Amino acid sequence: MLDEKPCYIPSSKTYDIIRSYVKQNIDGKYARITSDYDFHFEVAKKIKLMEPTSYTYNANSNDKRRKPNWITKINQDREIPILNLKRLLTDRDYGKNCTMPDAFIGENYNDMIEKMNKYLEDLIQSINEPYKECEHCKGWGVVLDEKN
């Protein structure tokens, strides 16, 4: 009888569900988890650069007595945050777009589970899509990378 009544999952539990689902299904080639705590979860999207850039850094910078060891690396992609969630309303904000997830609400238990599964599948699909910088606008925009 309880399966036929309206039901919901509160946003604090929704946070836990989204966090565990993304951690299990994220593709490290296209996105990266930048913050994974009980109170804050953030995922950054990797966008392939149109022209890779190189940078040089000193590997011995923390020890001033050692001779500098300059290493040159090539940066192939940049990252932008795509998902930035906090668990509770009382938690502090971590950036401009830090929000609480919405509660999953359904007219009955099966409806709620269907809505939750649809949301999670759409979310992980948008996280795992390959993007690259646009060649026409010289990196001001991004387009879907059809090669991957």
Wavefront OBJ file of the C-alpha trace (Angstrom):
o trace
v 0.000 0.000 0.000
v 2.827 2.436 0.761
v 4.254 1.952 -2.746
v 1.162 3.652 -4.214
v 1.425 6.856 -2.143
v 3.484 9.928 -3.109
v 7.045 9.677 -1.855
v 10.329 11.534 -2.045
v 14.017 11.300 -1.202
v 15.313 14.409 0.634
v 18.120 16.462 -0.876
v 20.739 15.271 1.650
v 20.141 11.663 0.563
v 19.993 12.776 -3.076
v 23.477 14.221 -2.597
v 24.753 10.808 -1.421
v 23.081 9.016 -4.343
v 24.490 11.416 -6.957
v 27.953 11.310 -5.408
v 28.182 7.509 -5.354
v 26.693 7.138 -8.859
v 29.095 9.650 -10.413
v 32.094 8.097 -8.638
v 31.197 4.666 -10.031
v 30.446 5.766 -13.605
v 32.758 8.699 -14.389
v 35.166 8.337 -17.292
v 38.524 9.827 -16.284
v 39.329 10.598 -19.899
v 36.637 13.310 -20.111
v 36.092 14.509 -16.532
v 37.723 14.548 -13.111
v 36.425 14.698 -9.546
v 38.065 17.765 -8.016
v 36.415 17.681 -4.584
v 34.999 14.595 -2.860
v 33.863 15.158 0.723
v 30.771 14.328 2.764
v 29.763 18.000 2.574
v 31.007 19.034 -0.917
v 31.271 17.296 -4.303
v 32.645 18.847 -7.492
v 33.303 17.444 -10.968
v 35.365 19.294 -13.593
v 34.984 18.679 -17.329
v 38.155 18.220 -19.396
v 38.078 20.166 -22.654
v 40.712 19.370 -25.246
v 42.709 22.455 -26.240
v 42.820 23.506 -29.861
v 46.543 24.300 -29.542
v 48.387 22.530 -26.705
v 50.479 24.843 -24.551
v 53.739 24.121 -22.788
v 54.836 25.316 -19.376
v 58.029 25.051 -17.355
v 58.356 24.592 -13.596
v 61.097 23.958 -11.071
v 60.778 20.459 -9.585
v 63.175 21.391 -6.750
v 61.378 24.581 -5.730
v 60.648 23.361 -2.197
v 64.361 22.849 -1.402
v 66.401 26.030 -1.938
v 69.751 24.267 -1.374
v 69.325 22.047 -4.416
v 70.116 23.023 -7.956
v 66.975 24.028 -9.944
v 65.546 21.201 -12.011
v 63.459 22.807 -14.757
v 60.901 20.499 -16.335
v 58.802 21.338 -19.393
v 55.339 19.783 -19.760
v 52.636 20.098 -22.387
v 49.082 20.943 -21.343
v 46.600 19.117 -23.604
v 43.334 20.176 -21.953
v 41.672 22.675 -19.633
v 39.076 22.049 -16.954
v 35.798 23.780 -16.163
v 33.481 22.820 -13.282
v 30.346 21.068 -14.498
v 28.841 19.856 -11.204
v 29.243 21.659 -7.869
v 27.066 20.357 -5.014
v 26.865 20.853 -1.281
v 25.035 18.509 1.067
v 23.102 20.871 3.352
v 21.766 24.385 3.078
v 23.771 25.366 6.165
v 27.077 24.293 4.561
v 29.099 27.153 3.151
v 29.245 27.803 -0.590
v 32.214 26.523 -2.564
v 32.220 28.841 -5.556
v 29.529 30.829 -7.341
v 27.520 27.904 -8.648
v 27.505 25.676 -5.547
v 23.964 24.390 -4.990
v 22.049 21.723 -3.147
v 20.623 18.922 -5.293
v 16.855 18.769 -5.716
v 14.904 16.094 -3.900
v 13.584 13.203 -6.000
v 9.765 13.351 -5.861
v 7.311 10.910 -7.396
v 3.604 10.172 -7.374
v 4.488 6.647 -6.225
v 7.645 4.663 -5.489
v 8.146 3.397 -9.064
v 7.637 6.877 -10.513
v 10.241 8.308 -8.133
v 12.776 5.576 -9.014
v 12.211 6.136 -12.749
v 12.774 9.900 -12.377
v 15.905 9.292 -10.299
v 17.361 6.825 -12.821
v 16.595 9.173 -15.731
v 18.284 12.100 -13.955
v 21.387 10.049 -13.095
v 21.725 8.667 -16.628
v 21.396 12.144 -18.173
v 23.898 13.555 -15.688
v 26.573 10.925 -16.321
v 26.026 11.197 -20.076
v 26.647 14.961 -19.965
v 29.727 14.450 -17.772
v 31.231 11.781 -20.044
v 30.729 13.603 -23.361
v 33.997 14.479 -25.144
v 34.390 18.215 -25.826
v 37.067 20.229 -27.599
v 37.663 23.914 -28.238
v 36.085 25.384 -31.362
v 38.471 25.951 -34.279
v 36.386 28.749 -35.813
v 36.281 31.046 -32.776
v 39.814 30.135 -31.634
v 38.839 28.495 -28.358
v 36.162 30.908 -27.130
v 33.546 28.171 -27.448
v 33.441 24.390 -27.199
v 32.017 21.750 -29.535
v 31.359 18.037 -29.226
v 34.392 16.002 -30.321
v 33.065 13.566 -32.936
v 36.338 11.595 -33.213
v 36.110 10.027 -29.742
l 1 2 3 4 5 6 7 8 9 10 11 12 13 14 15 16 17 18 19 20 21 22 23 24 25 26 27 28 29 30 31 32 33 34 35 36 37 38 39 40 41 42 43 44 45 46 47 48 49 50 51 52 53 54 55 56 57 58 59 60 61 62 63 64 65 66 67 68 69 70 71 72 73 74 75 76 77 78 79 80 81 82 83 84 85 86 87 88 89 90 91 92 93 94 95 96 97 98 99 100 101 102 103 104 105 106 107 108 109 110 111 112 113 114 115 116 117 118 119 120 121 122 123 124 125 126 127 128 129 130 131 132 133 134 135 136 137 138 139 140 141 142 143 144 145 146 147 148
